[in-house]
C-alpha cells in the first residue's frame, strides 16, 4: 500500500528537486520609459508602482497575474561594455565580459553546467532563433564555454526534438556514428595541436593551450554523450508540437520552442537553457516584425524610432515587446501550473529575461526581469531601482548562481549579491 503524501517527506523530496535556469534575450532595446508624463507611458515595458505593487501596462499586461512570481530591475548593466559598440553587447549578457577582450568569462549557464551538468543527458542547451554562432560582437548565442568561446545555438525545432526525445533505432545509431566521427576528429586535432606546440614560441603556446582547453571540453562532452547513447530518451507526446513552424509563423515557432524547453525540464533532460530570441544583427528574425507582425519595419529600425518620445513609434515597438511578453507569460504560467514536490516547476526554476540595451545601442540600465525561484530562496513581486548604488548585472548573475547551488564566491566582475531578492 502507498503511504499518503506526508508534509515532512514532501520537504525532503522538494530539497532533491532539480534547480533550473532559463535565460531569454532580445536585442536592440525595448519600448521603455519610467516617466509618467511620457505620451506613450502605457506602452512602456516597465510597470508603474502603486502602493509598492507593480502595475503592468499594455506591453506586459500578461504578467499581471504572475506579478507575485516576478521581479523587475532598473539600474543594472555590465560596466565592461558600457562604452563598447551598441551592436555588440549581446555577447556579454550572460558573461559580463567585453566581447573584444582577450579573456571572456564563461556564461552563467556554463558555470552552472560545470558544477551540476553531469547529472543530466545534456549538461546545457544553447538555443537561438538565428542559430549558429554569428560573429564576434554580433552573437547568435548567449552561451560561452569555460574558455570564453561561443557555443553554437540550435534553431531547428526538428533537430532539438530529435536530440531530446527521438529514440528510434535509426536516430540512436546515427547519433553513435556521429559521436565516433567527432571523437576521431578531436583526436586528430589534439595530435596536430600538440605537434604544433613543439614548433612555436612560448607566447604562441599559451594561445594554443587555450584552444586545446576548448577541444578537451568538446572531447569530454562527446564521451558523456557516448555513455548516454545507450540509454533510451524520455517518451513525450509530440502530437501538439508544431515542428514544421518557421519564422513566417513566429508565435507558433517560439511557442513550440518553449514547449520543447518545458519538456526538457519536465523530463530532466537538462537543467540549464539559454535562448536568444532576437540578435543584434540582421537576419530573418530581425525582419520578422515587418513581414509577420505588420509593424512596417524591422526590429532594429523599430527600436531606433522608439528611442525618442514619439507615441506611435513607442506603440509599434511596444507591440513587438507585447508579442514576446504574451508568449513568455504563457510559459511561466504553464511552469507554475506544473506541480512538483514543495511547489511548482516555476518555484524550482529561475527564468531571466532582458536586453543589454535600454534604448537602441545604449548599453546602460538594462531592462531585466527575473521570475520563479520560490523554492530556491528568491523573493519576488517587487520593482527594484538599483541605479543609486554600486550594483551591476553580474551581481544578479552571482546571486542566481548561489541559489542554483553553484558554490562560487564571484562571477565575472561581480562585487556582491543582491540582498533585496534573497528570501
N, C-alpha and C positions, 0 to 999 in steps of 0.2 A: 504494500500500500504506500502511496505517496504522502509525504508529510505536507501539511498546509504551508503556505508561504509565511515564514516567520520573520518578524521585523529584524531581529538580531542577525539571522542568517542572510537576510537581504542586504544588510550593511556590509557583510563580508564579501558577498557577491559583487556589490557595487564597487568595492575597492579594487576588484580584479578586472573591471571593465576596461576595454581599450580606451586610451586617451588619444584623441584625433585632432588633426589640423587640416583646415581647408583655407587656402589663400586665393582671393579673387582680385583681379586688377583691370582697370580701364584707363587708357592713356588719354592725353591731350587736355585734361581738365574737365570739371563738371560745372553745371549751372549753379553758381554759388554766390550768395551774399548773406550777410548777417544783419544788414541794415533794414530796420523795419519800414523806413520810408522809401526803400527801393521800389520802383513801379512793378517789378516782377518778383517781389519777395515771396509770393505764394508758389513760385516755380523754383525756388532755391532748394538745393539738396539738403541744406542744413535745416533742422527743425527749429521752431520757436520754443522757448522755455517758459512755461506758465506755472507759477507756484511749485517750481522745482521739477515739473513734469515736462517731458518732450512732447510737442505737438507737431506732427509731421504735416507738410503741405502737399500740394498736388503731385509733386515729383515722387515723393516717398510715402504716400498715403498707405500703401500696402504694409508698411512697417508698423502702423499704429497699434494693431492688435498684438504685435510682438514687442512693444516698447519695453516691457519688463525684462526681455531677453537680450537687449541691445545697449551698447554704449557708443556714443558719437564723440569724436575727438577733434579739437581745433588747436593748432599751435605746434604740432609735431612735424618734423621733417628730418632729412639727412643732411647735416652740415657739410659733409664732403662733396655734395653735388649741388648745393645751392647756387653756386656760380658757374656751373657747367652748362653746356648746350641744353636747352629745354627739351630737345627731342630725345635726349639720352638717358633721362632719369629713371625710365622703367627698369633698366638694367640693375639699378641699385635698390629697388623697392624692398626686397627681402634680404639684402646683403648689407646695406648701409655704406657700401664702398663706392668710390668714384670709379666708373667703368674704365677710365683711362689710366688708372693706377697700375703699377707693376704687380701689386698684390691685391687680390679681390677676395673678400671674406666669403665663405660658403653661405648659402641662403639658409634661412631658419628651418625650412623643411628638411634640408640635408643634414643639418646639425642634429635634428631630432631623429632622422633616419639612421645616422651613425650610432646613436645611442640605443635605439629600440627596433630598427628596421628588420633585423633578422627574425623577428617573431612572425612575420607575415610573408606570403608569397612574393609580394612586391614591396621592397623597402620604401618606395615612394612612387608617385606618378606625377609627371610633368605634362600638363595639357595646355593647349593654346589654339585659338581659332585659326591663326595663320599657319601654325605648325612649323617644326624645324627649329633652327637657331636664329635666323635673321642675321644681322651683322652687329659687331661690337658698337654699342651706343644706339642700336636700333633692334633690340632683342625681341625674339618671338617666344621667349621662355622666361619664367620667373625663377627658375631653379639653377643653382650653381654648386658644383661639387666641392669636395674638400680642398681642391687645388684652385678653386675660383674659376673653373672652366664651365661654360654653359652646357646644360643638359637639354638635348633636343626635345621639343614638345610634340605631343601627339594631337593631330587634329582630325583623324579619321575615326568616325563612330564605329565602323566595322572592325577596324584594327583594334580599337580599345575593347570592344565586346569580345573579340576572339581571344585577346590576351587574358582577359579576366575570366571568361566563362565557357569558352568553346573547348570541350574535352573530346571532340571526335577523334578517332584513331588517326585520321589524316592530319589533323591540326597538331596533335601531340607529336606525331612522327616528324612533321615539318619543323616544329619548334626545336626538337632534339637535334635535327640535322643543322639547323641554323646555329644553335649553341656550339656544336662541334666545329662548324666552319669558322665562327667568330673566335673560338678558342685557338684554333690553328693560326688564324691571322694575328691574334695578340701575341702568341709565342714568337712569330716571325718578327713582329715589330720590336718586341723586347730584345731579341737577339741582335737585331740591327742597331738599335739604340745603344746597347751596351758596347757593341763593337765601335760605334762612333765615338763614345766617351773616351776610348783609349787613344783617339787621334785628335782630340780637341783640347782647348785651354781649360783651365780651372773655372773661369768665368762662364764659358760655354757649357761646361759640365753641370753647373748649377741650373741653367735653363733646361738642359736635357733631363736632369733629375726631376725637376718639376713636372715635365711632360711624362716621364716614366711613372711618377706617382699617380697621374691620371689613368695611365694604361693599367697599372696594377689594380686600381679601383674597378676598372672595367672587368679585369680578369676575375676578381673576387665575385663580382655580380654575376658573371657567366657561370661560375662554379655554383653559386647559390641557385640559379635558375635550373641548372642541370640536375641538382638534387630534387628540386620541386617538380621537375618534368615528369617524374614517375607518379606524382600524386594527382588524382583527378581534380579538376577545378569545381567550384561550387555550381550547383544547378540553380538557375533562376528562371522565372517566367519572362520570356522575351517577347511575348505576343504584343505588348503595348510599346515596344521600343521602335522608334522611327529611325532605324539605322541608315536609311537612304536619304535622310534630310540633308539639305545643303544650305549655303548662305542665302539662297533665294527664299528659304523658309526659316529665317533666323530664329524666331521664337521656338519653333519646333526643334531646330538643331540644338540650341542651348538647353532647352528643356530635356532633350534626350541625353545630352552630356551630363546634366545634373542627375538624371535618373541613374546613369551608369556610376556616377560618383557615389550616390546614395547606396546603390547595391554593392559597390566596392567596400564601403564602410560596413554595411549590414553583414556581409559575408566575411568580414575581417581579412579581406584580400590585401589591403594596405591601410595605413593609418595617417598617411601624410600626402596631401594632394595640393598642387598648385594649378591654377587655371588662368591664363592670360586671355581675357575676353576681347580686349582691343589694344593693339600695339600702338607705338608712337609713329609708325611708318605708314607708307601707302600699302594698298592691297585691297582684296575684295571685301574684307570686313570694314575697312575704312570707308568704302563706297556704299556699304550696306544701308546706312540711314537714308541715302538718296534713292537707291534702287529698290529697296524693300519697304521702307517706312514712310516714304513720300515726304521727306523733310527738306528736299530741294538742294541739299549739299552733302558732301562727305563729312565724316565726323570731325576731321581736322579743321575744316572751314567753319562748321557749326560752332566749335569751341572758340575759334578766333572771333567770330561775330558776337559771341556772348560775353566777350571779355569787357565790354563797355556797360552801358546802362540801358541799352535798348530792350524794351519789353518783349517785342516779338522774337528777337534773337535769343533771349533767355528762355522764352517759352519753347522754341524749337529744340534747343539743347536739353531743356528740362524734360521734353517729351522723350528724347533719347534716353536720358537718365532714368525716366519712369519705366521705359521698356526693360531695363536691367533690374530695377528695384522690384518690379512685379514678379519677375522670374526668381530672383533671389529670395524674396519673401515666401514664395510658394515652396521653395526647397527648405527654408528654415522651418516653415510650418509642418512640412512632412517629417522632418527630423524631430520636431517637438512632439508630434503625434505618435512617433515610434517609441514604444515603451522599452526600457532597459532597466535592469536592477538598480533601484535607487532613484530612478527618474526617467529620462528620455535620452535618445541618441544625441539631441542637441545639448543636453546637460553634460555629455561626455565629449563634446567636440567644440573646438574654438574655430569660428569662421571669421576671417578677416577680409574686409572689402575696402578698396580705396584706390587712390590715384596719386601719383607723385608730382602732379601739377595742381595747384589750386585753381588758377586760370591758365590759359594756354601758355605753356613754356615758362611758367613761373614756378620754380622749384622750392616753394615755401608753403608752410601751413597746409600740409596735405589733408584733404577730406578723407577721414578714416572712420570705419565702423567695425566694431568687434561684437560678435554675437555668440551666445552659448556659454558653455563652461561652468554651469551652475554646480556640477559635481566636482569641478576641478579647482574650486576655491576662487572663482571670479565673481565679482559683484557687478551686476548690470543694472540698466534702467536710468542712466544719467548722461547728461551732456557735460563734457569736460573741456573747459578752456584752459589749456596749459601754456598759453602764449606769454604769460607774465613771469615764467620761471625758466630755469636752465634745464629743459627737457628736450628729448629728441625721439624720433621714431624707434631707434634702436633700443631705447628704454622699454618701449611697449613690446618689442620683439623678445627682449630678455625676460620680461615678465611672463610672456606667453610660454617661453621655453621652460621656465621654472615650474609652471603649472601643468606642463606636459611631462613632468618628472624627468627633465633633462638636466643633469647636475652640472650646470655651468655658472660661473660667477660673473661673466661678462659676455657680451655679444657685440662684435664689430666695435663701434665707438661708444657703446652704452656706458652710462655713468651710474645708473640707479634703476631700481624697479619703480613702477608707477603704483604707489600705495593706494591711490583712490579707487582702484578696481579690485583690490585684494580683499576678499571677504574675511 
